[in-house]
Amino acid sequence: MSVRHPRRPALLFQDLPKRPAPVVRRAHVNRIAGDVQPDLLEWTPPQTHLPGPEVDLQLFSPLNFQPSSGDAFLYHLTDTASATRYLSEGLPLQDDLALLDARVMVNALSENLPDRDLTVLRVRCRLVRRWLRKGTAEGHACYVLVQNASDGT
């Protein structure tokens, strides 16, 4: 007995011409070196405060304040509550925080009344130099802390 093979059905549209595969063209983009999108997971926000330990921040009473010789330190006179906040949260990089040299700080202390609740902050100049900009406060030359200092010391 012979095995009968079923006849294959004819394919529909067998005689139609085949369409060529579409050619995908991509625009050529000239990329400049460094023109790569940064990885957002590695992005760090801009610095808004300088931590106290990183700038050698110290607090002094204005009653027995004796400035160090030389230009190694800058000073800021403020109330005690703000001073302790600066010590715990860091120094803000804003234009309203005036840092004075020792000579100007001694003059500022002589102008203020001793009964006020004041504290002297001291920071090491070389540790804050890149955030410093020259300015004036109450008619005295001073330095202010800024986020991007363009004309530092």
C-alpha positions as a LaTeX table, in Angstrom:
\begin{tabular}{lrrr}
\hline
Residue & $x$ (\AA) & $y$ (\AA) & $z$ (\AA) \\
\hline
Met1 & 0.00 & 0.00 & 0.00 \\
Ser2 & 1.27 & 3.31 & $-0.89$ \\
Val3 & 1.18 & 6.35 & 1.34 \\
Arg4 & $-0.67$ & 9.29 & $-0.01$ \\
His5 & 0.79 & 12.67 & 0.69 \\
Pro6 & $-1.69$ & 15.45 & 1.07 \\
Arg7 & $-1.35$ & 18.23 & $-1.39$ \\
Arg8 & 0.04 & 21.46 & 0.03 \\
Pro9 & $-2.33$ & 24.39 & $-0.10$ \\
Ala10 & $-1.33$ & 27.22 & $-2.40$ \\
Leu11 & $-0.06$ & 30.33 & $-0.66$ \\
Leu12 & $-2.16$ & 33.39 & $-1.04$ \\
Phe13 & $-0.53$ & 36.25 & $-2.95$ \\
Gln14 & 2.28 & 33.98 & $-4.04$ \\
Asp15 & 2.79 & 35.77 & $-7.29$ \\
Leu16 & 3.05 & 39.30 & $-5.83$ \\
Pro17 & 6.45 & 40.98 & $-5.98$ \\
Lys18 & 8.29 & 41.24 & $-2.65$ \\
Arg19 & 8.82 & 44.67 & $-1.17$ \\
Pro20 & 12.44 & 45.50 & $-0.38$ \\
Ala21 & 13.27 & 45.96 & 3.28 \\
Pro22 & 13.17 & 49.63 & 4.36 \\
Val23 & 16.50 & 51.35 & 4.69 \\
Val24 & 16.86 & 53.14 & 8.01 \\
Arg25 & 19.11 & 56.16 & 7.78 \\
Arg26 & 20.26 & 57.89 & 10.89 \\
Ala27 & 21.32 & 61.46 & 10.89 \\
His28 & 25.01 & 61.90 & 11.41 \\
Val29 & 25.62 & 63.97 & 14.51 \\
Asn30 & 29.00 & 65.51 & 15.10 \\
Arg31 & 29.73 & 65.03 & 18.76 \\
Ile32 & 32.27 & 67.24 & 20.40 \\
Ala33 & 34.51 & 65.62 & 22.95 \\
Gly34 & 32.90 & 66.08 & 26.34 \\
Asp35 & 29.43 & 66.62 & 24.81 \\
Val36 & 28.06 & 63.56 & 26.56 \\
Gln37 & 25.07 & 63.69 & 28.84 \\
Pro38 & 26.24 & 63.27 & 32.44 \\
Asp39 & 25.12 & 60.32 & 34.45 \\
Leu40 & 22.38 & 61.68 & 36.68 \\
Leu41 & 23.05 & 59.08 & 39.36 \\
Glu42 & 26.57 & 60.46 & 39.83 \\
Trp43 & 25.41 & 64.11 & 39.95 \\
Thr44 & 26.01 & 65.94 & 43.18 \\
Pro45 & 24.14 & 69.13 & 44.06 \\
Pro46 & 26.11 & 72.37 & 44.35 \\
Gln47 & 27.67 & 73.10 & 47.70 \\
Thr48 & 25.68 & 75.63 & 49.73 \\
His49 & 27.48 & 75.38 & 53.09 \\
Leu50 & 31.03 & 74.87 & 54.28 \\
Pro51 & 31.10 & 72.36 & 57.15 \\
Gly52 & 32.71 & 73.73 & 60.31 \\
Pro53 & 35.39 & 71.05 & 60.72 \\
Glu54 & 36.53 & 71.44 & 57.09 \\
Val55 & 37.29 & 75.15 & 57.53 \\
Asp56 & 38.64 & 74.87 & 61.10 \\
Leu57 & 35.69 & 76.87 & 62.49 \\
Gln58 & 36.16 & 77.92 & 66.12 \\
Leu59 & 34.13 & 80.07 & 68.51 \\
Phe60 & 35.59 & 82.69 & 70.86 \\
Ser61 & 34.18 & 85.03 & 73.47 \\
Pro62 & 34.69 & 88.67 & 72.46 \\
Leu63 & 35.66 & 89.61 & 76.04 \\
Asn64 & 38.98 & 87.78 & 76.00 \\
Phe65 & 39.51 & 87.76 & 72.21 \\
Gln66 & 43.13 & 87.99 & 71.09 \\
Pro67 & 43.65 & 87.74 & 67.31 \\
Ser68 & 46.37 & 85.52 & 65.95 \\
Ser69 & 49.36 & 87.23 & 64.39 \\
Gly70 & 49.53 & 87.19 & 60.62 \\
Asp71 & 46.84 & 86.67 & 58.02 \\
Ala72 & 46.14 & 82.99 & 58.66 \\
Phe73 & 42.59 & 83.54 & 59.98 \\
Leu74 & 39.44 & 85.48 & 59.15 \\
Tyr75 & 36.79 & 86.41 & 61.70 \\
His76 & 33.05 & 87.02 & 61.89 \\
Leu77 & 31.16 & 88.70 & 64.74 \\
Thr78 & 27.66 & 87.37 & 65.34 \\
Asp79 & 25.17 & 86.50 & 68.07 \\
Thr80 & 25.71 & 83.30 & 70.03 \\
Ala81 & 22.64 & 81.50 & 68.58 \\
Ser82 & 23.84 & 82.08 & 65.01 \\
Ala83 & 27.37 & 81.05 & 65.95 \\
Thr84 & 26.26 & 77.69 & 67.33 \\
Arg85 & 24.05 & 77.19 & 64.24 \\
Tyr86 & 27.07 & 77.88 & 61.98 \\
Leu87 & 29.11 & 75.42 & 64.00 \\
Ser88 & 26.52 & 72.64 & 63.60 \\
Glu89 & 25.20 & 73.37 & 60.06 \\
Gly90 & 28.26 & 75.00 & 58.50 \\
Leu91 & 28.92 & 78.42 & 57.03 \\
Pro92 & 26.44 & 79.43 & 54.32 \\
Leu93 & 27.88 & 80.46 & 50.97 \\
Gln94 & 25.96 & 83.73 & 50.81 \\
Asp95 & 26.84 & 87.38 & 50.38 \\
Asp96 & 25.62 & 88.37 & 53.84 \\
Leu97 & 28.35 & 86.57 & 55.82 \\
Ala98 & 31.23 & 89.04 & 56.11 \\
Leu99 & 34.63 & 87.71 & 57.17 \\
Leu100 & 37.01 & 90.30 & 58.59 \\
Asp101 & 40.76 & 90.28 & 59.04 \\
Ala102 & 42.17 & 90.60 & 62.58 \\
Arg103 & 42.69 & 94.40 & 62.52 \\
Val104 & 39.13 & 95.12 & 61.38 \\
Met105 & 37.73 & 92.59 & 63.88 \\
Val106 & 39.46 & 94.36 & 66.80 \\
Asn107 & 37.91 & 97.66 & 65.62 \\
Ala108 & 34.47 & 96.02 & 65.30 \\
Leu109 & 34.74 & 94.63 & 68.84 \\
Ser110 & 35.68 & 98.03 & 70.25 \\
Glu111 & 32.56 & 99.56 & 68.61 \\
Asn112 & 30.11 & 96.99 & 70.04 \\
Leu113 & 28.78 & 97.06 & 73.56 \\
Pro114 & 30.17 & 94.36 & 75.89 \\
Asp115 & 26.73 & 93.53 & 77.32 \\
Arg116 & 25.47 & 92.17 & 73.99 \\
Asp117 & 25.42 & 88.41 & 73.51 \\
Leu118 & 28.10 & 88.15 & 70.80 \\
Thr119 & 30.52 & 85.46 & 69.66 \\
Val120 & 33.55 & 85.63 & 67.39 \\
Leu121 & 33.88 & 82.98 & 64.70 \\
Arg122 & 37.33 & 82.15 & 63.38 \\
Val123 & 38.06 & 80.27 & 60.13 \\
Arg124 & 41.37 & 79.39 & 58.55 \\
Cys125 & 41.88 & 81.61 & 55.51 \\
Arg126 & 43.58 & 79.03 & 53.28 \\
Leu127 & 40.65 & 76.62 & 53.73 \\
Val128 & 38.01 & 79.12 & 52.54 \\
Arg129 & 40.11 & 81.01 & 49.98 \\
Arg130 & 38.38 & 79.58 & 46.90 \\
Trp131 & 34.96 & 80.80 & 48.14 \\
Leu132 & 36.07 & 84.32 & 49.09 \\
Arg133 & 35.21 & 87.53 & 47.26 \\
Lys134 & 36.25 & 91.02 & 48.31 \\
Gly135 & 33.47 & 93.19 & 49.65 \\
Thr136 & 32.59 & 95.85 & 52.21 \\
Ala137 & 30.60 & 95.64 & 55.43 \\
Glu138 & 29.66 & 98.75 & 57.43 \\
Gly139 & 32.32 & 100.76 & 55.60 \\
His140 & 35.12 & 98.27 & 56.28 \\
Ala141 & 36.90 & 96.09 & 53.74 \\
Cys142 & 36.00 & 92.45 & 54.24 \\
Tyr143 & 35.54 & 89.16 & 52.43 \\
Val144 & 32.25 & 87.43 & 51.73 \\
Leu145 & 31.65 & 83.74 & 51.15 \\
Val146 & 30.10 & 82.99 & 47.77 \\
Gln147 & 29.30 & 79.78 & 45.93 \\
Asn148 & 31.38 & 80.63 & 42.84 \\
Ala149 & 34.00 & 83.24 & 43.63 \\
Ser150 & 35.39 & 84.66 & 40.40 \\
Asp151 & 37.81 & 87.19 & 41.82 \\
Gly152 & 39.12 & 85.49 & 44.96 \\
Thr153 & 42.08 & 86.65 & 47.03 \\
\hline
\end{tabular}
